[in-house]
Amino acid sequence: MAVGDRIKRVRNFRGMTMKELGMAVGFDEKSADVRVAQYENNSRKPKEELMRKIAAALDVSVAYLEDPTMNDAEGILHALFELDDQYPWMHLVETVDNTDADLPHKRVAVCFDYNILDSFMAEWMLRKQQGDHPRGISGMEAELAFHRRRLRKVQTEKSVEKRIKT
């Protein structure tokens, strides 16, 4: 999801109009809604100072509006929030995990009600357990290529099944 899409989502959640948001960040009343529309339509990207003003007006962190990174806990949480917003088949479950004595046994896990993704995750877990999980950039690319091939095969099989049924 692009920055403009996030701005629009939060603005709508807050019940603000584009004009109200524009005026809150200091735009002229005549052009406030047009300026905000340019950002929400992703035809323009707000500069750093404007991002701070927009985030303050919407009462969210700048990090929430920006593309999520996976460099720290906050970035990972923002990525999970975005997944949760975009994919209704993702949910959280409480589970018991005894794999690490230093960590709490009761944990929260992310689950997906999406068969092909669940299959990929199970395969990934199995590979990690067997020590076959590739490491490094080239290993990650190989893993992704493996899953792309599997997905294409599944899509082809479903396509053939559809043709057979019709």
Backbone as JSON, one array per atom type, in Angstrom:
{
  "sequence": "MAVGDRIKRVRNFRGMTMKELGMAVGFDEKSADVRVAQYENNSRKPKEELMRKIAAALDVSVAYLEDPTMNDAEGILHALFELDDQYPWMHLVETVDNTDADLPHKRVAVCFDYNILDSFMAEWMLRKQQGDHPRGISGMEAELAFHRRRLRKVQTEKSVEKRIKT",
  "N": [[0.85, -1.18, 0.0], [0.58, 2.18, -0.87], [1.92, 5.38, 0.26], [0.04, 7.47, -0.04], [-2.35, 6.04, -0.07], [-2.41, 5.12, 2.53], [-2.6, 7.53, 3.93], [-5.13, 8.37, 3.09], [-6.73, 6.27, 4.09], [-6.42, 6.58, 6.91], [-7.31, 9.2, 7.22], [-10.01, 8.95, 6.43], [-10.82, 7.14, 8.42], [-10.58, 8.79, 10.63], [-12.62, 10.49, 10.1], [-12.32, 12.83, 8.66], [-12.45, 15.39, 6.15], [-10.89, 15.87, 2.92], [-10.33, 18.56, 2.58], [-10.38, 19.5, 5.24], [-8.15, 18.12, 6.31], [-6.14, 19.16, 4.68], [-6.21, 21.91, 5.35], [-5.53, 21.67, 8.04], [-2.86, 21.04, 7.88], [-1.82, 23.32, 6.88], [-2.39, 24.22, 4.28], [-3.78, 26.45, 1.83], [-7.19, 27.41, 2.0], [-8.68, 27.34, -0.41], [-7.31, 25.56, -2.07], [-6.83, 23.33, -0.56], [-8.17, 20.78, -0.51], [-7.62, 19.83, -3.1], [-4.83, 19.65, -3.09], [-4.4, 17.68, -1.08], [-5.72, 15.57, -2.32], [-3.96, 15.05, -4.44], [-1.84, 13.86, -3.09], [-3.13, 11.67, -1.9], [-3.93, 10.28, -4.15], [-1.58, 9.37, -5.0], [-0.13, 10.76, -6.9], [1.61, 12.64, -6.19], [4.24, 12.74, -3.74], [4.44, 13.36, -0.31], [6.86, 15.58, 1.1], [9.4, 15.28, 3.68], [8.92, 17.12, 5.89], [6.23, 17.84, 5.46], [5.09, 15.33, 5.69], [5.42, 14.92, 8.43], [3.67, 16.87, 9.41], [1.21, 15.99, 8.35], [1.01, 13.47, 9.6], [0.85, 14.31, 12.27], [-1.57, 15.77, 12.19], [-3.31, 13.7, 11.66], [-2.95, 12.17, 13.85], [-1.15, 9.96, 14.04], [1.86, 7.99, 13.81], [4.69, 9.02, 11.86], [6.01, 6.89, 10.78], [3.95, 5.04, 10.47], [2.63, 5.97, 8.22], [4.51, 5.76, 6.23], [6.21, 3.48, 3.95], [6.33, 0.22, 5.23], [9.13, -1.05, 7.04], [11.37, -3.75, 7.71], [13.12, -3.58, 9.77], [12.98, -3.26, 12.52], [11.05, -3.81, 15.54], [8.8, -2.12, 15.47], [8.51, -1.59, 12.72], [8.0, -4.15, 11.74], [5.58, -4.66, 13.05], [3.97, -2.68, 11.83], [3.96, -3.68, 9.23], [2.58, -6.06, 9.69], [0.13, -4.99, 10.54], [-0.69, -3.84, 8.17], [-0.95, -6.11, 6.54], [-3.06, -7.3, 7.93], [-5.08, -5.42, 7.47], [-5.38, -5.63, 4.7], [-5.86, -8.31, 4.05], [-8.36, -10.38, 4.74], [-8.24, -13.02, 5.45], [-6.23, -13.46, 7.22], [-5.34, -14.06, 10.56], [-4.96, -13.81, 14.16], [-3.74, -16.05, 16.6], [-3.69, -17.57, 19.82], [-1.12, -19.5, 21.12], [0.77, -22.36, 22.28], [4.16, -22.66, 22.76], [6.97, -24.52, 22.97], [9.58, -24.43, 22.11], [11.72, -22.79, 22.82], [13.26, -22.31, 25.81], [13.79, -19.88, 27.04], [11.92, -18.09, 26.24], [8.5, -16.93, 26.56], [6.01, -19.45, 27.04], [3.38, -19.29, 26.22], [2.21, -17.81, 23.36], [1.53, -15.45, 20.7], [0.46, -16.09, 17.47], [0.64, -15.65, 13.91], [-1.75, -16.54, 11.6], [-2.96, -17.94, 8.52], [-5.82, -18.21, 6.58], [-5.66, -19.48, 4.0], [-5.15, -21.63, 1.65], [-2.99, -22.21, -0.24], [-0.95, -20.49, 0.61], [-0.69, -21.37, 3.22], [0.27, -23.91, 2.72], [2.75, -23.28, 1.55], [3.98, -22.09, 3.77], [4.09, -24.25, 5.54], [5.83, -25.92, 4.14], [8.12, -24.32, 4.18], [8.63, -24.24, 6.95], [9.18, -26.97, 7.39], [11.51, -27.27, 5.83], [13.23, -25.59, 7.24], [13.36, -26.96, 9.68], [14.61, -29.28, 8.86], [17.03, -28.32, 8.22], [17.52, -27.54, 5.66], [16.96, -25.07, 4.79], [17.63, -22.37, 2.74], [20.12, -19.83, 3.06], [20.94, -16.29, 3.07], [20.99, -13.85, 0.36], [20.95, -15.06, -2.24], [19.99, -17.54, -1.52], [17.46, -16.86, -0.5], [16.31, -15.94, -2.84], [16.28, -18.29, -4.31], [14.51, -19.78, -2.76], [12.16, -18.25, -3.05], [11.81, -18.53, -5.83], [11.31, -21.27, -5.93], [8.8, -21.37, -4.63], [7.31, -19.8, -6.37], [7.31, -21.44, -8.65], [5.83, -23.61, -7.63], [3.4, -22.34, -7.12], [2.63, -21.56, -9.73], [2.3, -24.12, -10.79], [0.15, -25.08, -9.27], [-1.8, -23.2, -9.98], [-1.98, -23.75, -12.71], [-2.9, -26.4, -12.6], [-5.42, -25.94, -11.43], [-6.59, -24.43, -13.43], [-6.7, -26.3, -15.5], [-8.42, -28.17, -14.31], [-10.76, -26.61, -14.23], [-11.31, -26.31, -16.96], [-11.79, -28.95, -17.64], [-14.11, -29.46, -16.2], [-15.93, -27.84, -17.49]],
  "CA": [[0.0, 0.0, 0.0], [1.39, 3.39, -1.0], [1.77, 6.4, 1.29], [-1.23, 8.16, -0.25], [-3.43, 5.14, 0.34], [-2.44, 5.11, 4.0], [-3.13, 8.84, 4.35], [-6.58, 8.35, 2.84], [-7.36, 5.34, 5.02], [-6.46, 7.16, 8.25], [-8.18, 10.38, 7.15], [-11.39, 8.45, 6.46], [-11.04, 6.58, 9.75], [-10.74, 9.93, 11.55], [-13.81, 11.24, 9.73], [-11.92, 14.14, 8.14], [-12.49, 15.59, 4.71], [-9.58, 16.26, 2.37], [-10.17, 20.0, 2.86], [-10.02, 19.64, 6.66], [-6.77, 17.69, 6.49], [-5.28, 20.14, 4.01], [-6.14, 23.13, 6.16], [-4.83, 21.34, 9.29], [-1.4, 21.02, 7.65], [-1.4, 24.65, 6.46], [-2.69, 24.57, 2.9], [-4.79, 27.47, 1.6], [-8.53, 26.8, 1.97], [-9.15, 27.13, -1.79], [-6.63, 24.43, -2.74], [-6.51, 22.3, 0.44], [-8.65, 19.45, -0.91], [-6.91, 19.42, -4.31], [-3.47, 19.26, -2.69], [-4.49, 16.4, -0.39], [-6.1, 14.58, -3.34], [-2.75, 14.69, -5.18], [-1.08, 12.92, -2.26], [-3.91, 10.44, -1.73], [-3.94, 9.57, -5.44], [-0.18, 8.98, -5.23], [0.5, 11.47, -8.0], [2.72, 13.34, -5.52], [4.59, 12.17, -2.44], [4.78, 14.44, 0.62], [8.23, 15.67, 1.61], [9.52, 14.89, 5.09], [8.26, 18.07, 6.79], [4.8, 17.71, 5.27], [4.7, 14.03, 6.28], [5.29, 15.12, 9.88], [2.44, 17.63, 9.65], [0.07, 15.11, 8.06], [0.94, 12.47, 10.67], [0.37, 14.99, 13.48], [-2.98, 16.09, 12.0], [-4.06, 12.44, 11.7], [-2.64, 11.53, 15.13], [-0.44, 8.7, 13.84], [3.3, 8.2, 13.64], [5.15, 9.13, 10.47], [6.35, 5.52, 10.38], [2.74, 4.35, 10.04], [2.27, 6.43, 6.89], [5.54, 5.38, 5.27], [6.29, 2.06, 3.64], [6.89, -0.5, 6.38], [10.44, -1.71, 6.92], [11.46, -4.91, 8.59], [14.36, -3.37, 10.51], [12.77, -3.25, 13.96], [9.73, -4.32, 15.96], [7.74, -1.22, 15.0], [8.34, -1.81, 11.29], [7.36, -5.46, 11.57], [4.18, -4.49, 13.46], [3.27, -1.94, 10.79], [3.76, -4.61, 8.11], [1.5, -6.97, 10.1], [-1.12, -4.21, 10.51], [-1.08, -3.69, 6.77], [-1.45, -7.42, 6.12], [-4.35, -7.48, 8.57], [-6.04, -4.56, 6.77], [-5.54, -6.02, 3.3], [-6.2, -9.72, 3.85], [-9.26, -10.83, 5.81], [-7.96, -14.41, 5.8], [-5.15, -13.51, 8.21], [-5.82, -13.85, 11.93], [-4.02, -14.09, 15.24], [-4.16, -17.11, 17.53], [-2.82, -17.8, 20.97], [-0.6, -20.86, 20.99], [1.8, -22.76, 23.23], [5.39, -22.97, 22.03], [8.0, -24.97, 23.91], [10.85, -24.57, 21.39], [12.79, -22.0, 23.44], [12.98, -22.21, 27.24], [13.95, -18.5, 27.47], [10.77, -17.3, 25.8], [7.23, -17.39, 27.15], [5.41, -20.6, 26.36], [2.16, -18.81, 25.56], [2.57, -16.79, 22.39], [0.55, -15.12, 19.68], [0.97, -16.45, 16.14], [-0.12, -15.18, 12.75], [-2.22, -17.65, 10.79], [-3.6, -17.56, 7.27], [-6.83, -19.13, 6.05], [-5.4, -19.41, 2.57], [-4.52, -22.94, 1.52], [-1.7, -22.23, -0.92], [0.02, -19.84, 1.49], [-0.48, -22.29, 4.34], [1.12, -24.97, 2.18], [4.1, -22.73, 1.43], [4.52, -21.89, 5.12], [4.4, -25.58, 6.08], [7.05, -26.35, 3.44], [9.21, -23.49, 4.7], [8.92, -24.72, 8.3], [9.81, -28.27, 7.25], [12.88, -27.05, 5.34], [14.03, -25.04, 8.35], [13.57, -28.02, 10.65], [15.54, -30.24, 8.27], [18.31, -27.65, 7.95], [17.65, -27.32, 4.22], [16.51, -23.72, 4.47], [18.75, -21.6, 2.21], [20.44, -18.57, 3.73], [21.53, -15.26, 2.23], [20.16, -13.33, -0.72], [20.74, -16.06, -3.29], [19.13, -18.57, -0.94], [16.11, -16.33, -0.45], [15.81, -15.92, -4.22], [16.0, -19.68, -4.68], [13.28, -20.15, -2.04], [11.06, -17.57, -3.72], [11.64, -19.17, -7.14], [10.67, -22.55, -5.65], [7.38, -21.13, -4.34], [6.66, -19.33, -7.61], [7.07, -22.62, -9.49], [4.72, -24.36, -7.04], [2.17, -21.58, -7.32], [2.27, -21.7, -11.13], [1.82, -25.48, -10.99], [-1.18, -25.16, -8.66], [-2.7, -22.41, -10.82], [-2.18, -24.51, -13.95], [-3.76, -27.53, -12.28], [-6.78, -25.44, -11.23], [-7.07, -24.03, -14.75], [-7.03, -27.53, -16.23], [-9.62, -28.7, -13.68], [-11.89, -25.8, -14.66], [-11.59, -26.64, -18.35], [-12.35, -30.31, -17.67], [-15.47, -29.4, -15.65], [-16.83, -27.11, -18.4]],
  "C": [[0.89, 1.23, 0.0], [1.04, 4.4, 0.1], [0.41, 7.09, 1.17], [-2.43, 7.33, 0.18], [-3.56, 5.09, 1.86], [-3.01, 6.42, 4.54], [-4.65, 8.83, 4.22], [-7.3, 7.44, 3.84], [-7.49, 5.95, 6.41], [-7.38, 8.38, 8.27], [-9.64, 9.95, 7.21], [-11.75, 7.87, 7.83], [-11.3, 7.68, 10.78], [-11.96, 10.77, 11.22], [-13.5, 12.64, 9.22], [-12.14, 14.2, 6.63], [-11.09, 15.94, 4.23], [-9.31, 17.73, 2.67], [-9.73, 20.21, 4.31], [-8.57, 19.23, 6.91], [-5.82, 18.7, 5.88], [-5.12, 21.41, 4.82], [-5.39, 22.88, 7.46], [-3.32, 21.33, 9.11], [-0.9, 22.33, 7.06], [-1.64, 25.01, 5.01], [-3.77, 25.65, 2.87], [-6.15, 26.8, 1.44], [-9.0, 26.49, 0.56], [-8.54, 25.87, -2.43], [-6.37, 23.25, -1.81], [-6.93, 20.9, -0.02], [-7.93, 18.94, -2.16], [-5.5, 18.94, -3.98], [-3.48, 17.91, -2.01], [-4.83, 15.29, -1.38], [-4.87, 14.13, -4.14], [-1.91, 13.68, -4.4], [-1.83, 11.6, -2.12], [-3.99, 9.62, -3.01], [-2.54, 9.11, -5.85], [0.43, 9.62, -6.47], [1.64, 12.35, -7.49], [2.98, 12.65, -4.19], [5.01, 13.3, -1.52], [6.25, 14.39, 1.03], [8.21, 15.45, 3.12], [8.77, 15.82, 6.05], [6.73, 17.97, 6.68], [4.29, 16.38, 5.83], [4.52, 14.17, 7.79], [3.99, 15.86, 10.21], [1.2, 16.77, 9.42], [-0.1, 14.08, 9.17], [0.4, 13.1, 11.95], [-1.13, 15.3, 13.36], [-3.85, 14.83, 12.1], [-3.84, 11.66, 12.99], [-2.12, 10.11, 14.96], [1.05, 9.01, 13.73], [3.62, 8.33, 12.16], [5.45, 7.73, 9.94], [5.12, 4.77, 9.89], [2.38, 4.72, 8.6], [3.27, 5.99, 5.82], [5.48, 3.88, 4.98], [6.93, 1.32, 4.81], [8.26, -1.1, 6.06], [10.45, -2.87, 7.89], [12.71, -4.81, 9.46], [14.2, -3.41, 12.02], [11.35, -3.71, 14.27], [8.61, -3.44, 15.44], [7.46, -1.44, 13.51], [7.63, -3.13, 11.0], [5.88, -5.37, 11.95], [3.38, -3.74, 12.4], [3.0, -2.83, 9.58], [2.63, -5.58, 8.45], [0.15, -6.25, 10.1], [-1.62, -4.09, 9.08], [-1.61, -5.01, 6.21], [-2.86, -7.65, 6.66], [-5.43, -6.65, 7.87], [-6.37, -5.08, 5.38], [-6.11, -7.42, 3.1], [-7.06, -10.25, 4.98], [-9.0, -12.27, 6.23], [-6.76, -14.57, 6.72], [-5.76, -13.28, 9.59], [-4.74, -14.23, 12.93], [-4.61, -15.17, 16.14], [-3.18, -17.18, 18.68], [-2.4, -19.26, 20.91], [0.43, -21.12, 22.09], [3.01, -23.22, 22.42], [6.47, -23.31, 23.04], [9.38, -25.09, 23.25], [12.0, -23.82, 22.02], [12.44, -21.76, 24.9], [13.07, -20.77, 27.75], [12.77, -17.61, 27.1], [9.5, -17.82, 26.45], [6.64, -18.54, 26.35], [4.14, -20.21, 25.63], [2.56, -17.68, 24.63], [1.38, -16.5, 21.47], [1.2, -15.42, 18.33], [0.06, -15.88, 15.07], [-0.48, -16.4, 11.92], [-2.95, -17.12, 9.56], [-4.6, -18.63, 6.86], [-6.77, -19.05, 4.52], [-4.55, -20.63, 2.24], [-3.15, -22.92, 0.87], [-0.62, -21.58, -0.05], [0.33, -20.73, 2.68], [0.44, -23.43, 3.92], [2.57, -24.5, 2.06], [4.75, -22.57, 2.8], [4.9, -23.23, 5.75], [5.68, -26.12, 5.45], [8.27, -25.61, 3.97], [9.63, -23.98, 6.08], [9.65, -26.07, 8.24], [11.26, -28.12, 6.81], [13.77, -26.5, 6.44], [14.35, -26.13, 9.37], [14.59, -29.04, 10.15], [16.92, -29.63, 7.99], [18.55, -27.4, 6.48], [17.29, -25.9, 3.82], [17.7, -22.89, 3.98], [18.92, -20.28, 2.94], [21.01, -17.58, 2.73], [20.61, -14.88, 1.09], [19.9, -14.39, -1.78], [19.86, -17.2, -2.78], [17.68, -18.12, -0.88], [15.5, -16.31, -1.85], [15.46, -17.33, -4.68], [14.7, -20.15, -4.02], [12.06, -19.53, -2.71], [10.77, -18.21, -5.08], [10.93, -20.53, -6.97], [9.17, -22.36, -5.44], [6.64, -20.61, -5.57], [6.35, -20.5, -8.53], [5.89, -23.42, -8.96], [3.4, -23.66, -7.27], [1.71, -21.69, -8.77], [1.68, -23.09, -11.41], [0.4, -25.62, -10.45], [-2.18, -24.39, -9.52], [-3.0, -23.13, -12.13], [-3.11, -25.68, -13.71], [-5.21, -27.08, -12.09], [-7.4, -25.03, -12.55], [-7.5, -25.23, -15.55], [-8.28, -28.15, -15.66], [-10.86, -27.95, -14.12], [-12.3, -26.15, -16.08], [-12.23, -28.02, -18.46], [-13.81, -30.28, -17.22], [-16.44, -28.74, -16.64], [-16.98, -27.77, -19.75]]
}
